[in-house]
């Protein structure tokens, strides 16, 4: 089969891959669509994220939907049924898993993170336990967007937003835009969206933000005079943590969701300390797929508007370059194998 391989930083190529031997309790999914995620871009731009480095060519892609190649009687699913897939396979034995935090499992096998090949190919073998049944009224694109929506739900769960409080969201890429929508469902007051790119700010307003600005310094709203009680950071900037601190009021709460380019933050320690901030880092998600499905099916979250571009598998190297260059108009791109 054809597949998109990342060989090293800025080296994305189409190559051939064989479908791996089907293991017990696995099934084959014919990939309908796969999202180009911010973490995929980090592998492309930096050659890795923390300890997850590209040491040999691998296939990215962890946000995907597809059609089953065989029946799965244990789930009551028939061949050709459209499904989504949870890319996270936790060990279920470590302390984190036993405490109910599979997203923090140090032994995780994550589809699309090196050395585990992902879904930017035609077919993929996945554990049956990671199949997510979805209503057949959903489209392949909506099935893809359940994974990033799950990340947004998890981040808002950690934030514990209060009724009608003001929230600042830093970064209006796909995760930031989904966080804005989940915040709106949760009953917050004013949402201030901050992003340097105008087309992303415009989308943020369309999807539920009240105010937008290209930086924290350029917010004129009186509600933001002393900072926001809740700040959710969803950027790819090494300065995202610093900006979140400066956007927060004294005694405020910060949720860090983004992954910075270069895997480093720059932070003014005194500003954070003197504010007495409560800071929480968000990683992936827990058991949130049922809520993600419900939000999409009931049209309480709009994932379709965010999909601005679709590329064939052969165009995937170009798609990575366009996103790395922050091409105007791009928000969420899907690869269609």
C-alpha positions as CSV (number, residue, x, y, z in Angstrom):
1,X,0.0,0.0,0.0
2,X,1.0,3.6,-0.3
3,X,1.7,5.5,2.9
4,X,3.1,8.9,4.0
5,X,6.4,8.4,5.9
6,X,8.2,10.9,8.0
7,X,11.9,10.2,7.7
8,X,13.2,13.1,9.8
9,X,12.5,16.8,10.3
10,X,11.0,18.4,7.1
11,X,11.4,15.1,5.2
12,X,7.9,13.7,4.3
13,X,7.7,11.1,1.5
14,X,5.3,8.7,0.0
15,X,6.4,5.1,0.1
16,X,5.2,1.5,0.2
17,X,4.1,-0.4,3.3
18,X,2.7,-3.8,3.9
19,X,-0.3,-4.4,6.1
20,X,1.1,-5.9,9.3
21,X,0.2,-9.4,10.3
22,X,-3.2,-9.4,11.9
23,X,-2.8,-10.2,15.5
24,X,-5.4,-11.8,17.8
25,X,-8.1,-9.4,18.9
26,X,-7.2,-7.0,16.1
27,X,-9.2,-5.9,13.0
28,X,-8.5,-4.2,9.7
29,X,-9.8,-0.7,9.1
30,X,-9.9,0.8,5.6
31,X,-9.0,4.4,6.2
32,X,-11.6,6.9,5.1
33,X,-9.9,10.1,6.3
34,X,-7.1,11.1,8.7
35,X,-6.5,14.4,10.3
36,X,-3.2,16.3,10.1
37,X,-2.7,17.2,13.8
38,X,-0.5,19.7,15.5
39,X,1.5,16.8,17.0
40,X,2.1,15.4,13.5
41,X,3.5,18.8,12.6
42,X,5.9,18.7,15.6
43,X,7.2,15.4,14.3
44,X,7.6,17.0,10.9
45,X,9.2,20.3,12.1
46,X,11.2,19.1,15.1
47,X,11.8,15.4,14.3
48,X,10.1,14.3,17.5
49,X,8.3,15.4,20.7
50,X,10.3,14.9,23.9
51,X,11.5,11.2,24.0
52,X,9.3,10.2,21.1
53,X,11.9,10.8,18.3
54,X,11.9,9.7,14.7
55,X,14.6,7.1,14.8
56,X,13.5,5.3,11.6
57,X,10.8,6.2,9.0
58,X,7.3,5.9,10.4
59,X,3.7,6.6,9.3
60,X,2.0,9.4,11.3
61,X,-1.8,9.9,11.7
62,X,-3.8,9.2,14.9
63,X,-7.0,11.0,14.2
64,X,-8.9,8.8,11.8
65,X,-12.1,7.1,10.8
66,X,-12.6,4.2,8.4
67,X,-14.7,1.2,7.3
68,X,-14.3,-2.2,8.9
69,X,-13.0,-4.9,6.7
70,X,-14.6,-7.7,8.7
71,X,-17.5,-8.2,11.1
72,X,-16.8,-7.7,14.8
73,X,-19.5,-9.8,16.6
74,X,-18.3,-8.8,20.1
75,X,-19.3,-5.2,19.3
76,X,-22.2,-6.0,17.1
77,X,-20.6,-4.3,14.1
78,X,-20.7,-5.5,10.5
79,X,-18.2,-5.2,7.7
80,X,-18.2,-1.8,5.9
81,X,-19.4,-0.1,9.1
82,X,-17.9,3.4,9.6
83,X,-16.0,3.6,12.9
84,X,-13.7,5.9,14.7
85,X,-10.6,4.7,16.5
86,X,-9.1,5.7,19.9
87,X,-5.3,5.8,19.2
88,X,-4.4,5.3,22.8
89,X,-3.6,1.8,24.0
90,X,-2.7,2.0,27.7
91,X,-1.1,-1.0,29.6
92,X,-4.0,-1.2,32.2
93,X,-1.4,-2.4,34.7
94,X,0.6,0.7,35.9
95,X,-0.4,2.9,38.8
96,X,-1.7,5.6,36.4
97,X,-4.0,3.2,34.6
98,X,-5.3,1.7,37.9
99,X,-6.0,5.2,39.2
100,X,-8.2,5.9,36.1
101,X,-5.7,8.0,34.1
102,X,-4.9,5.9,31.0
103,X,-3.9,9.1,29.2
104,X,-0.9,9.3,31.5
105,X,0.2,5.7,31.1
106,X,4.0,5.6,30.7
107,X,3.8,2.4,28.7
108,X,1.3,3.6,26.2
109,X,1.3,2.3,22.6
110,X,-0.1,5.3,20.6
111,X,-1.1,4.8,17.0
112,X,0.8,7.4,14.9
113,X,3.6,8.2,17.4
114,X,7.0,6.7,16.8
115,X,7.8,3.9,16.7
116,X,4.1,2.9,16.1
117,X,2.8,3.5,12.6
118,X,-0.3,5.5,12.1
119,X,-3.2,5.9,9.6
120,X,-1.8,8.0,6.8
121,X,-2.1,4.9,4.6
122,X,-4.9,2.9,2.9
123,X,-5.5,0.2,5.6
124,X,-4.4,-0.3,9.2
125,X,-4.7,-3.1,11.7
126,X,-5.9,-1.9,15.1
127,X,-6.9,-3.6,18.4
128,X,-10.7,-4.3,18.5
129,X,-10.6,-2.7,22.0
130,X,-9.8,0.7,20.4
131,X,-12.7,0.7,17.9
132,X,-15.2,3.4,18.7
133,X,-18.7,2.7,17.3
134,X,-20.3,5.8,15.9
135,X,-23.8,6.6,14.5
136,X,-23.8,5.8,10.8
137,X,-25.3,9.2,10.1
138,X,-21.9,10.7,10.9
139,X,-19.5,11.5,8.0
140,X,-15.9,10.2,7.8
141,X,-14.7,13.8,8.6
142,X,-16.8,13.9,11.7
143,X,-15.4,10.6,12.7
144,X,-11.9,12.0,12.4
145,X,-12.8,15.1,14.5
146,X,-13.9,13.0,17.5
147,X,-10.3,12.5,18.7
148,X,-9.3,16.2,18.8
149,X,-12.8,17.0,20.2
150,X,-12.0,14.5,23.0
151,X,-8.8,16.4,23.7
152,X,-10.8,19.6,24.1
153,X,-13.4,17.9,26.3
154,X,-10.6,16.6,28.6
155,X,-9.0,20.1,28.8
156,X,-12.3,21.7,29.8
157,X,-12.9,18.9,32.3
158,X,-9.5,19.8,33.9
159,X,-10.4,23.5,33.8
160,X,-13.6,23.2,35.7
161,X,-15.1,26.4,34.3
162,X,-17.5,28.3,36.5
163,X,-20.9,29.5,35.3
164,X,-20.6,32.8,33.4
165,X,-16.9,33.4,34.2
166,X,-14.6,35.0,31.6
167,X,-12.2,32.7,29.9
168,X,-9.2,33.5,27.7
169,X,-8.3,30.9,25.0
170,X,-4.8,31.3,23.6
171,X,-4.4,29.7,20.2
172,X,-7.2,29.2,17.7
173,X,-6.0,26.2,15.8
174,X,-8.3,23.2,15.7
175,X,-7.9,22.3,19.5
176,X,-8.4,25.9,20.6
177,X,-11.5,26.2,18.4
178,X,-12.9,23.0,19.8
179,X,-12.1,24.2,23.4
180,X,-14.0,27.4,22.7
181,X,-17.1,25.4,21.6
182,X,-17.0,23.1,24.6
183,X,-16.6,26.1,26.9
184,X,-19.7,27.6,25.3
185,X,-21.7,24.4,26.0
186,X,-20.4,24.4,29.6
187,X,-22.0,27.8,30.3
188,X,-19.1,30.2,30.7
189,X,-19.5,34.0,30.1
190,X,-17.3,35.9,27.8
191,X,-14.7,34.0,25.8
192,X,-11.7,35.9,24.6
193,X,-9.9,34.3,21.7
194,X,-6.2,35.2,21.0
195,X,-4.3,34.2,17.9
196,X,-1.9,36.1,15.6
197,X,-3.7,34.8,12.4
198,X,-6.8,36.7,11.3
199,X,-8.5,33.8,9.6
200,X,-8.3,31.8,12.8
201,X,-9.7,34.7,14.9
202,X,-12.6,35.0,12.5
203,X,-13.4,31.3,12.9
204,X,-13.2,31.7,16.7
205,X,-15.8,34.4,16.6
206,X,-18.0,32.2,14.3
207,X,-17.8,29.3,16.7
208,X,-18.6,31.1,19.9
209,X,-15.9,33.5,21.1
210,X,-17.1,36.9,22.1
211,X,-13.9,38.9,21.5
212,X,-10.7,38.2,19.6
213,X,-7.3,39.8,19.5
214,X,-3.9,39.1,17.9
215,X,-2.1,39.3,21.3
216,X,-2.9,39.7,25.0
217,X,-1.6,43.2,24.9
218,X,-4.3,44.2,22.3
219,X,-7.4,43.2,24.3
220,X,-9.3,46.4,25.1
221,X,-12.3,44.7,26.8
222,X,-12.9,45.9,30.3
223,X,-13.6,42.4,31.5
224,X,-9.9,41.6,30.8
225,X,-8.5,44.7,32.6
226,X,-7.0,42.6,35.4
227,X,-6.6,39.4,33.4
228,X,-8.9,36.4,33.2
229,X,-9.8,34.0,36.0
230,X,-9.4,31.0,33.6
231,X,-6.8,30.8,30.8
232,X,-6.5,27.8,28.5
233,X,-3.4,27.7,26.4
234,X,-3.5,25.8,23.1
235,X,-0.7,27.2,21.0
236,X,2.4,25.7,19.5
237,X,4.6,28.7,20.7
238,X,7.5,28.5,23.2
239,X,5.9,31.7,24.5
240,X,2.5,30.2,25.0
241,X,3.1,29.5,28.7
242,X,4.4,33.0,29.3
243,X,1.4,34.6,27.5
244,X,-1.0,32.4,29.5
245,X,0.6,33.7,32.8
246,X,0.4,37.3,31.6
247,X,-3.3,36.8,30.6
248,X,-4.2,35.5,34.0
249,X,-5.6,37.4,36.9
250,X,-4.1,37.1,40.4
251,X,-5.1,33.8,41.8
252,X,-6.2,32.5,38.4
253,X,-6.1,29.1,36.8
254,X,-4.2,28.0,33.8
255,X,-4.6,24.9,31.7
256,X,-1.7,24.2,29.3
257,X,-2.8,22.1,26.3
258,X,-0.4,23.1,23.6
259,X,2.9,21.5,22.6
260,X,5.6,24.2,22.0
261,X,7.9,24.1,19.0
262,X,11.3,23.0,20.1
263,X,9.8,21.4,23.2
264,X,10.8,24.3,25.4
265,X,8.9,27.1,27.2
266,X,10.1,30.6,28.2
267,X,8.5,31.7,31.4
268,X,8.9,34.8,33.7
269,X,8.9,33.0,37.0
270,X,8.2,36.0,39.2
271,X,5.0,36.8,37.2
272,X,3.6,33.3,37.8
273,X,4.7,33.2,41.4
274,X,3.3,36.6,42.4
275,X,0.0,35.7,40.9
276,X,-0.3,32.6,43.0
277,X,-1.5,30.7,39.9
278,X,-3.0,27.2,39.8
279,X,-1.4,25.5,36.7
280,X,-2.5,22.2,35.2
281,X,-1.1,20.4,32.2
282,X,-3.4,18.5,29.9
283,X,-2.3,15.3,28.1
284,X,-4.5,13.6,25.5
285,X,-7.8,12.4,27.0
286,X,-9.6,9.9,29.2
287,X,-12.9,8.1,28.4
288,X,-14.6,11.0,26.6
289,X,-15.7,9.5,23.2
290,X,-19.4,9.1,24.2
291,X,-19.6,12.8,25.0
292,X,-17.8,13.8,21.9
293,X,-20.2,11.7,19.7
294,X,-23.2,13.3,21.5
295,X,-21.9,16.8,21.0
296,X,-21.5,16.3,17.3
297,X,-24.7,14.3,16.7
298,X,-26.8,16.9,18.6
299,X,-25.0,19.8,16.7
300,X,-23.8,21.4,19.9
301,X,-20.3,21.4,18.5
302,X,-19.6,22.3,14.8
303,X,-16.6,20.3,13.6
304,X,-17.4,20.6,9.9
305,X,-16.7,24.3,9.6
306,X,-13.1,23.7,10.8
307,X,-12.2,21.4,8.0
308,X,-10.9,23.8,5.5
309,X,-8.8,21.6,3.3
310,X,-8.7,18.0,2.0
311,X,-5.7,16.4,0.4
312,X,-5.1,13.1,-1.3
313,X,-2.4,10.8,0.1
314,X,-0.1,11.8,-2.7
315,X,-0.5,15.4,-1.7
316,X,0.2,14.8,1.9
317,X,3.9,16.0,1.8
318,X,2.6,19.2,0.4
319,X,0.0,19.5,3.1
320,X,2.6,19.1,5.8
321,X,4.7,21.9,4.2
322,X,1.7,24.2,3.9
323,X,0.8,23.8,7.6
324,X,4.4,24.2,8.7
325,X,4.5,27.5,6.7
326,X,1.2,28.7,8.3
327,X,-0.4,29.2,4.9
328,X,-3.3,31.6,5.2
329,X,-6.7,30.0,5.3
330,X,-5.7,26.6,6.6
331,X,-7.2,25.5,9.9
332,X,-7.9,21.7,9.7
333,X,-6.7,19.5,6.9
334,X,-7.7,15.9,6.2
335,X,-5.8,13.4,4.2
336,X,-8.1,11.1,2.1
337,X,-6.2,7.9,1.3
